[in-house]
Amino acid sequence: MAEQTKRGFSRRSFIKGAAALTATGALVGCSPQGENLAETGGEAAVEIPETKIYSGACRGQCAGGCYLNVHVRDGQVVRTTAGHFDDGPEFDRICPKGLTQPARVYSTERLQYPMRRVGKRGSGEFERISWDEAITEITDKWKQYTEEFGPQSIAVFLGSGNTATLSGAAPEGSIMARLMNVMGASRVLPDRDIATPMANMYVFGYANAYQHRMSDIYNTDHVVLWGGETCVSDKQRTHFYLDVQEQGKEFIVIDIAYRTMGSKADWFIPVHPATDGALALGIIHEIFEQGWEKTDFLRDHTEAPFLVKDDGMFLRMSDLGVKPTTTTDEQGNEVEVDPQVIWDESTNGPVPYSEATKPALTGVPKVNGIAVRTEMDMIREAAEPWTLEHTTEVTGVSAEDIQHLAHLYTQEGKVMTDMKYGLNHYNNGMYSSKCINSLLLISGQIGQHGAGLCIGESNFGEGNVAAALALPSTSGELPQGVAGKLNWTHFLDIVKTGKKMGEDYPIKSFYAMATNVVSNQTQQNDTLEALEAIEFIVIQDMTMNDTALYADILLPACHWFENEDLRVRYYSNPYLLWNEKAVEPLYESKPDVEIYRMLADALGYGDFFDFTNEEYLEVLLSTPYGIENGVTLDKIREKNYLRCQPDPEVAFEGGIFGTPTTRAQFYREDPQPDYMMGQELDIEKEKFALYWEPAREADLSNPIRKKFPFSVCCEHMRTRTHTQWYDVDYLKEYEREPICRINPEDAADYGIEEGDVVRLYNDRGSVTLRATINPGQQRTVLHCPRSFLMREHIDGDLARTTFNDYNQACRNQSYFDCAVAIEKL
Amino acid sequence: MTRYGMAIDLHRCVGCQACAAACKIANNNPKDVVYNVVYTKTDYDWDTFGTAVVKGAVANDNAGGTFPDCTLLYLPVQCQHCENPACEEACPTGATSKDPDTGIVSVDSELCIGCESCIKACPYDEVRTLIKSPEYYLDVEVGEFDAPPHNAGTVEKCTFCKNLIDRGEVPACMQLCLARARFWGDLDDPESDVSQAIEGREYVHLCEGAGTNPNVYYLL
């Protein structure tokens, strides 16, 4: 019997081939089985093919960017496994997407050769053309548009679907980004994931909450995951939470649905959609009720003692007759210094903020006859309405839970808060995030080991973009810079009207690479209308996604494993990764970087690109961090990875923030919106971190909900990054088709049963998909995965239901802020 | 002697499907051949597994209970490589056998006649597939060079990736788990990862009443 068992396996085989790790020459995988040879009495050896392992990475811009071993046999990618870092196991994970990369390489959806559209836009009818024809046609048109309408009539959208440095677009200094600057084209901004980082910038001075080393989470007593399904959308970080629990510490999840992370929590707190800012205000109110606020932290590390006059401006030393001085800033510009005033309780008088020994937080009298309030007074006033009753009414969170959270944040040791993009995707995202940031300050839960915002680890960033873009041509000419940055929603309007803020701004051509704007931008009908209106569309991608269908010329980019490149920026994976070329580009596809260079040459800009790819990468690596730490290509290639070390390991360590005063800010006297497209603006809302307003459609009390009773959280998928991997059939074994998760009582009200076909609709559009009954949903909240292509829906598209309007001060796609009605078909 | 086994920590498992995808690719499995299913489960009845898209469900990841008092867990199920495999006894040709040197239960595709006796005898539903006419997602062969043959008219199931183990590697489902919920090794070696993982932990076996004495431990 044992003998028979062996026959099915390889025991008799003399494993002659050996897998070689190309970078280091190390042998892995099949080791010669000498003992087996002896055991089987020297039977005829079976020669097996050699397997080589190359260094790769997932570059689709989920937060992971994982390091991959790419297994190649007979010139084909046959398997991908997790790469391992020898300096620790924290980030050597892989997920089903990384594991099914061979199916992306050999996908039938891959673009095989350049094509020209012959049918209607969107019909998918193309004819094969040569690379020469494609490049000539594109650049002839672009030259003509540049002559007639100026280079700004060519709009470039740098997608995030390939985060390689040379070939990709997410790093601002990629070769395409440089070409766009050389051409003087318009840049279209995607406007995603802006609100929460903007709130971090507002309150903490810069968005380097990413600084916090992930492993510092082991120093905390509690982790609060506030609005996030980490195991789906930020996979590398998931294990840290499970580890913390195994240390015996508490893991708390605040979410609108009972999902996987909630199921792991020691304490799950359900909240109504987009009311998290109100919950934070309620907790702050309760903290004040109990007198639990961290007065010392507020006094010494925030601008809470700063004085605001009746006109909304800070009281400054010039108000007290002290003439401003001047100093030179980092850029060498002369700037005025007129410090804000603090009331010093030790001298009972006003002093510049930097000189106070005991800043007053309240009770400040008129100063030089000027009536003032402290920011702390304003904070208390803002929290005043948020009684337990009111907060419960708005958020659905019980009074007991609010009290418990207030106690937890102030009386039970250290708290690490994970607030990433769950709240970002609503129209009020910036306000909610600012309120939660304010809670961290009022409770002093930031800037220490074990306490802070835990959202990913600092990494190399985008590199020395300024230097890369400023490289002169061989004749010493500098890139002219982009003609303008067009916010996505503004771009749609500019296409339609031919005007930007009243001025002529014709858009003749749209070029996009590594992106699928049709599926991934909100309000799809507007996107399609714009694509119909643009004269000449060029799409460069790996597959025939929804946007590719709208191209006039399609340029086939090769797979990530088919050329070498450097993976730089990532949010939850602090390594620089060198990606080797594992296999030859399939069909006629080419590396993106080669396509950029072909376009540049044909446009007559070749002398701006007279450097090798490696020389260009070295320029991008020459950041202050890179220079100080000797980050060079050679160093990265030694192991194919290099860890970026956060220094210090704790974000805002010691309560030193990135603001001009080094204190965290609750108030800005002159806030600016981050975009301008002629919108109406009530700037008062933007001045104070504790301002909060409900979401636009997700809010339960919004009158629109009478007509459209459900809100839809258009969530991420386990098996796709945005729409990438749509062509991998293996993954349909886990997520087969578009679905709509609905609460059982809601389903019963509409007679909906498991698997029924339903239509979600509002005034913008509709989608038809299958319903699935999920008791983890709260009433009137639907969860629908948002990464399916149009053709995968029974009818319509989920992206047709969402809106593309922005918050008045924040250019942000609000994927979760969408109200619909539902009908059973 | 070696007795290979696995422990799966149900608290750590987040249903990421990495083990399922890793298995599928490493073994070059055809469309309808699944050795390893990560079920979504909403109860603590260890005689039933739950639901899975690959087994016909509309969706994974739906909770049970009444919001917000819900239940949701994941149950990865594969061949349990039992001490007393019901399949071995049922097999009329000797194709199914337990290797006394490793404890691995395997099906020899050359001896298997596709009679499905093992499928009927096994208490762990659907860990085996009778291959009818294998169809593949890709035109290229992926996975290990010595992946199982997938012959029509034979039954296949988890092999514990014996091909990989034999050359000093670990089963495909092992090395790649997102949350590190799986532990693998020799149950007879107290120092092995799997023994260490089980040590001091409360665990369950699936279908305990079937008397198969499985070598996959589910840590609670």
Interface residues (C-beta under 8 A of the other chain):
Chain A: M1 A2 Q4 T5 R7 G8 F9 S10 R11 S13 I15 G29 C30 S31 Q33 N36 I48 P49 T51 R73 Q76 V77 V78 R79 T80 T81 A82 R93 I94 C95 P96 L99 T100 P102 A103 Y106 C231 K235 T238 H239 L242 Q245 A257 Y258 R259 T260 M261 G262 S263 K264 F268 P270 R718 T719 D729 Y730 L731 K732 E733 Y734 E735 R736 I739 R741 N743 E754 G755 R770 A771 T772 I773 N774 P775 G776 Q777 Q778 R779
Chain B: H11 R12 V14 G15 C16 Q17 A18 A20 A21 A22 K24 I25 A26 K31 V34 V38 T42 V53 V54 V58 A59 N60 D61 N62 A63 G64 G65 T66 F67 P68 C70 T71 L72 L73 Y74 G94 S97 D99 P100 D101 I104 S106 V107 D108 S109 E110 L111 Y137 L138 D139 V140 E141 V142 G143 E144 F145 D146 P148 T159 K162 N163 D166 R167 G168 E169 Q175 L176 L178 A179 R180
